[in-house]
């Protein structure tokens, strides 16, 4: 025990010396003379090392104490019991509240997500099948229709790229204003 006490006392001495003597002295030298730039860093590391050794020794002593272990064990047990009570109360309240309000449950939301995912896959396969079915002939027919019947010139001014913009409905009035 005497060896540990002397090591702890030595660490306190090193921390005090580094934090209250070496560090301010190195900072003043650096500010006044502009030299010893590494001395401030060395003094800071010396104080840090002493602090880490002291904190490590203190935590080791606390964890080795059987009274502390018993207190932490009782605290964990109490915390777990409180968690169980809170979970039971929350499930009792929200289990009856959710259907009364009309909000969907977690299983309903998961089922909806699965349905949406299946619809996405189905839409993807339909798009792939439709893109395979479209031939070059139908594109040329659509291009000819876009040029117009009275256009004899092969290089008409209208160029059709296959894109058909979706028209906005007029029921709600104008959706945007052009400036």
PyMOL commands that set and color helices and strands:
alter all, ss='L'
color gray80, all
select helices_A, chain A and resi 2-33+37-64+66-101+106-133+136-147
alter helices_A, ss='H'
color red, helices_A
deselect
rebuild
show_as cartoon
